[in-house]
């Protein structure tokens, strides 16, 4: 990515150029279908590994009937040498939380959960403070969406979305057979959107700069920004 591109867009892991909660409030003034279509047009795919189109997941979830829906942020980052989600939660948690709120508004969810890797439990005090700030902004715009934190038990398999849901329900963390998919029958049997930390932060970025500018980043096969973790010995010079 060129330096010019870095200056032109609100890159996902840079300090806030526009307050994420201001972006959230602006998005809530638009039509839900319009916002979901922008996510589809952006080409954003899930950053947790599966790569399913984010906008399509949200669209399918919005079409589900039910009085209660959930949005879960998968922060169970268990791959060896990987710490990109931790970086986002430490540096730009508001982008992650705003992305969850935008998703909840778009699909009609009222309950949210951050499924946090146990090794990241030291982040809980800061995240709780951030959630207090989010609650103030949500109250201002009448957004009925609350977010709790669930601490995982350190099982690598719970990074898979259905195993994560099983864990939250107090069961052994094992993947479920699909279908039904979580957007149909997820947490406690209710329609549930599960997205990765980076995916929610990227969704906020799409709403900030628009699908057109977001698509200019990345490659033809993988649109948008991507955060990488690099581990190992430093090269010698």
N, C-alpha and C positions, 0 to 999 in steps of 0.2 A: 504494500500500500504506500503511495507516495505521501510526502509531507503535505502537499496541497489537499489531498483527500482527508488527511487528519485534521486540517484546519476547517474544512467545509462541513464536516458532519460531526454529530455528537457521538463519538466513538464509545462503544459500550463500557469500556473500563476506565474512561477518563473522568475527572471531576465534573460535577454537574454544570452544564452550560445553561440549561433551563431546568428549574426545579421539577423533579418527576411528579410531585403531587399537583403542580400546576398543569402538567401534561394530562394527568388523570382527570382533573376537573374539566379541562377543555374537551377531552374525548367524550365525557359523559353528556355533552351538549349535542353530540352527533347521533345519527341513527345507528342502532346496533348492527344491522345488516351491512351498513356501509363500512363500519370499522372491521368487521369480520372479513369482508371482501378485500379490504386493504391488506390485511394479514395474508390472505390467499395470494393476492397480486405481488406481494413482496417476495414470495418464494421462501419465506422463513420455514425451516424444518427444525424438528426437535433436536436440541443440542445434547441430549442425554445418550445418544448412540443409535437409536432406532431410525431417526431421521424422518419420521412421519410429518407431513405438512401441517404446521401448527394451525393455520387458518381453517383447514378442513376439519381438524379435531374439534375446534371451537364451534364450527358450524353444525356438526353432527350433535354436539352436546346441547346446543341451543334448541335443537329440534326435539329433544327428549322431553316427555311430559313428567311432571312431578312437582310436589310442593317443596321439596328440598333437594338441593344439588350442592356438591362440594367441589372445591378447587384445591388441589394439593401441589405444593412445591416440593419436588424431589431433591433434597439436599443430602442424600445419602451417597456421598462421593467416596467410593471405596476402591477405585482402580489404583494400583500402586503407582506412586510418583505423580499423581494427579491432584491439583489443588486450585484449579480455575474457579470452581464454585465458591470455595473459601474466600478467594480474592474478591469476588463480587459481593459476597455477604459482608465482608469487612469494609471494602472501599465504597461500594455503591448499593447498599441495601434498599434504598428508596426506589431504585429502578426495578428491583426484584418485586418488592411489595406492590408498587404501582402496577406492574404487569399482572400480578395476581388479581388486583382489584379491577383492572380493565377487563380481564378474562371473566371474572365473576359477574360483572355488569352485563357483559355481552351474552353470556350463556344463561343468566338467570340464577346464579348461585348465591347463597347467603352465608355459607360456612367455608372457611379456609383453614388449611393446616400447612405449616412448614415442617416437613419430616427431616429432622436434622441428624446427621451422622453423630454418633456418640462421641467420637474423638473431637468434635467441634462444639462440645457442650460449653466450653468457655466463652462462646459467642452469645449465649443466651441472655445475659444481662443487657448487652448492647442492643440485641434484637428486640427485647421487650421494651426498651426505651424508644426504639424506632417505631414500634407498633403503637405506642401511646401517641406519638406524633401523627401517625397515619390515622388513628381513630378520630383525632381532632379534625383533620381535613375531610375524612369521610362523613363525619357528622355535619359539617358545613354544607355539603352538597346532598345530604340525605341518602347516602349510599348505605344500604343495609347489608354489610359484609364484614364479618369479624374473622380474625385470624388467630389461631393458637399455634403453639410449638409442641411437636411430638418428638421425643428423643428415641432414636433407634437403639438397638442393642449391639451394634457392631457387626452384623451379619452381611457379608458381601452380596448375597443373593437378593437382599431387600432393596437393592438398587433397581431391580426389575419392578415395574409398576404394580403388577398384581400381587407379587410377593410382599411389596411394601404395604399394600392394603391389608393383606392377611395379617401382617405384623401389627398394624394399627388396631385390628379387631381382636388382638390378643391370641392369635393363632400362630402355629409354626410358619415361619417365613418361607413359603413355597409358592412358586408361580401357579396361577390358575389356568385351567383350560379356557381357550377363547374360540368362538364367542360363548357367552356374552362378553363384550368389551367393557372396560371401566366406564366409558361414557354412557353405557346402557345400564349396567349394574355394577357399581363400584363400591365405595366405602359404605358399609352397613346396608348394601343393596340399592343405594341411591346413585343416580347419574353423577359421575365424578370425572373431572378433568385432571390428569396428572401430567405436569410438565416439569422439565429440569430448571434449575436456577438460572442458567444462562439463557434459556428459552424465554422465560418471563422478562428478564432484563432486555433481551433483544426485541420483544414485543413492544416494550415502552419506547425503545429506540425507533422502531418502525412508525409508531404513532407520533414521534417527535419530528422525524425528517420526511416521512412519507414513503410509500412503496417504491416510487421511482428512484429516489436517491439511494434507498437501501439496496436495491437491485444492482446498483453500480458497483457495490462492494463485492468481494468474493470472486467466484468463478461462474462459468455458465452452468455448471452442474450443482454448485453449492453457493446460493446467493447470500449476500450479507456478510457481516463481520463474524469473526471466529476468534475465540480466546484459547490459547494453547498453554499447556504446562510443559516446561522443559526441565528435565532432571538429569543428573550425572555430573561427571567431572568437567570442570571448565577447561576449554581449549587453551593450550599454551601458545605464546607468541614468541 
